[in-house]
Amino acid sequence: MTIIRKIFVVFIFIFAALFIIGSLGNMASEQCSEIGTCKACWNLNPKSISSDLCPNPNQTCIAQPYQVQHNALVDLVLCGCAEAYDTSSGCLDADKCNRIKGVVRDAFGYDGVSIADICSNPGMFLAKVNYG
């Protein structure tokens, strides 16, 4: 094998390794959480977004990861309540209801709150934060 061919093979190997590392880095820059069929994901890096939660809803703003995560988890709990709780019947799925209570406890600091309180009156526990 000539020196040029060896350099070419090494170059291809390095390029492939960097491509794989870059792809793994992009996959690891997002986290998700699920309750039943409800899924919420957020980016781990600041992100430019367009939202009515921006200071000027007609312009994009920079959303910090903790803000996007917070709002995604609010949406997740609301979706989970729609799936797992009925005001007349109560909890329809014990696993989903426990998962909702766990998210509310871990993400928002409300421990010992009943599923009825969370799902019947979410405004007492869940509020989205503004970006920017």
Backbone torsions as a table, in degrees:
resi	resn	phi	psi	omega
1	MET	NA	130.8	-179.3
2	THR	-76.3	162.8	-179.4
3	ILE	-61.5	-37.0	179.9
4	ILE	-66.6	-41.0	178.9
5	ARG	-65.8	-39.8	177.4
6	LYS	-63.2	-43.5	178.3
7	ILE	-62.5	-41.5	179.2
8	PHE	-62.2	-44.2	179.7
9	VAL	-63.8	-43.1	178.7
10	VAL	-63.8	-42.1	179.0
11	PHE	-60.8	-45.2	179.0
12	ILE	-62.8	-42.6	179.6
13	PHE	-61.9	-45.7	179.2
14	ILE	-63.7	-43.5	179.3
15	PHE	-61.0	-44.3	179.8
16	ALA	-64.3	-41.5	179.2
17	ALA	-63.6	-43.9	178.4
18	LEU	-64.6	-37.6	178.2
19	PHE	-63.1	-45.5	-179.9
20	ILE	-64.4	-44.4	178.9
21	ILE	-62.4	-42.5	178.1
22	GLY	-63.5	-39.9	178.5
23	SER	-65.4	-41.9	178.1
24	LEU	-65.4	-37.4	178.1
25	GLY	-63.5	-39.5	178.6
26	ASN	-68.4	-36.8	179.3
27	MET	-68.2	-33.4	-177.5
28	ALA	-82.2	-2.3	-177.4
29	SER	-89.3	9.3	178.6
30	GLU	-133.9	140.9	174.7
31	GLN	-123.5	151.6	-179.7
32	CYS	-136.5	158.3	174.4
33	SER	-139.5	151.1	-176.1
34	GLU	-134.2	147.0	166.8
35	ILE	-133.5	109.2	-176.0
36	GLY	59.7	-126.8	178.7
37	THR	-88.9	-1.3	179.0
38	CYS	-83.7	135.7	-178.6
39	LYS	-138.8	135.5	176.8
40	ALA	-128.3	133.6	179.6
41	CYS	-127.6	153.3	177.4
42	TRP	-147.4	153.3	-179.3
43	ASN	-85.5	146.6	179.5
44	LEU	-90.3	3.5	179.1
45	ASN	-122.3	150.6	174.9
46	PRO	-54.6	146.0	-172.4
47	LYS	-141.3	139.0	175.3
48	SER	-82.9	123.3	-177.5
49	ILE	-134.7	163.7	173.5
50	SER	-114.3	119.7	-175.3
51	SER	-157.9	154.8	174.6
52	ASP	-74.5	-2.3	174.6
53	LEU	-91.0	-0.5	173.7
54	CYS	-77.1	154.8	178.6
55	PRO	-53.2	-40.3	174.2
56	ASN	-118.6	104.4	-175.4
57	PRO	-59.2	-15.7	179.7
58	ASN	-89.2	-1.5	-179.5
59	GLN	-128.9	155.7	176.0
60	THR	-74.2	158.9	176.3
61	CYS	-144.8	169.1	179.3
62	ILE	-93.0	121.9	177.6
63	ALA	-101.2	127.4	177.6
64	GLN	-79.1	150.9	-176.8
65	PRO	-54.9	-41.0	-178.5
66	TYR	-65.7	-31.4	178.5
67	GLN	-71.0	-44.5	-180.0
68	VAL	-65.5	-40.9	178.2
69	GLN	-61.9	-47.2	-179.7
70	HIS	-56.1	-50.6	-177.7
71	ASN	-67.5	-34.8	177.0
72	ALA	-65.4	-38.8	179.8
73	LEU	-71.5	-32.5	173.0
74	VAL	-59.4	-49.4	179.1
75	ASP	-61.0	-39.0	179.8
76	LEU	-62.1	-46.0	-179.7
77	VAL	-64.0	-42.9	179.1
78	LEU	-61.6	-43.1	177.8
79	CYS	-64.8	-43.1	178.9
80	GLY	-60.9	-40.3	177.8
81	CYS	-63.2	-40.1	179.6
82	ALA	-62.7	-31.6	-179.8
83	GLU	-84.5	-36.1	-166.1
84	ALA	-110.8	-4.9	-173.8
85	TYR	-135.1	138.7	176.0
86	ASP	-127.8	132.7	-175.6
87	THR	-60.7	-30.6	-179.8
88	SER	-89.4	-32.6	-176.2
89	SER	-98.7	-19.1	-176.5
90	GLY	86.2	-146.1	-177.4
91	CYS	-71.4	126.3	-179.4
92	LEU	-95.2	-18.4	-177.6
93	ASP	-147.9	108.6	-174.1
94	ALA	-60.0	-39.8	179.8
95	ASP	-63.2	-45.3	179.7
96	LYS	-65.8	-41.2	179.6
97	CYS	-63.7	-41.1	176.9
98	ASN	-65.3	-37.6	177.8
99	ARG	-64.9	-42.2	177.4
100	ILE	-59.6	-49.0	179.6
101	LYS	-60.6	-37.3	177.8
102	GLY	-65.5	-42.3	178.5
103	VAL	-65.1	-44.0	179.9
104	VAL	-62.9	-39.8	178.0
105	ARG	-67.3	-52.4	-173.0
106	ASP	-72.3	-39.9	-174.7
107	ALA	-87.4	-33.7	-172.3
108	PHE	-117.6	-4.5	173.9
109	GLY	80.5	15.1	179.0
110	TYR	-98.4	101.7	-179.2
111	ASP	-101.1	141.3	176.7
112	GLY	80.0	12.4	178.8
113	VAL	-83.5	138.2	-178.5
114	SER	-75.7	153.4	177.1
115	ILE	-62.0	-33.1	178.0
116	ALA	-63.5	-43.1	178.9
117	ASP	-64.8	-43.9	-178.1
118	ILE	-63.4	-49.9	-171.9
119	CYS	-84.1	-26.7	179.4
120	SER	-84.4	-27.3	-177.8
121	ASN	-139.2	62.9	-174.0
122	PRO	-62.8	-25.7	-179.9
123	GLY	-62.4	-19.8	177.5
124	MET	-73.6	-22.5	-173.4
125	PHE	-122.8	-24.4	-172.1
126	LEU	-119.8	125.5	174.4
127	ALA	-145.9	134.1	177.9
128	LYS	-75.5	152.2	177.6
129	VAL	-102.6	151.6	177.4
130	ASN	-80.0	151.4	177.5
131	TYR	-94.1	168.2	171.9
132	GLY	87.8	NA	NA
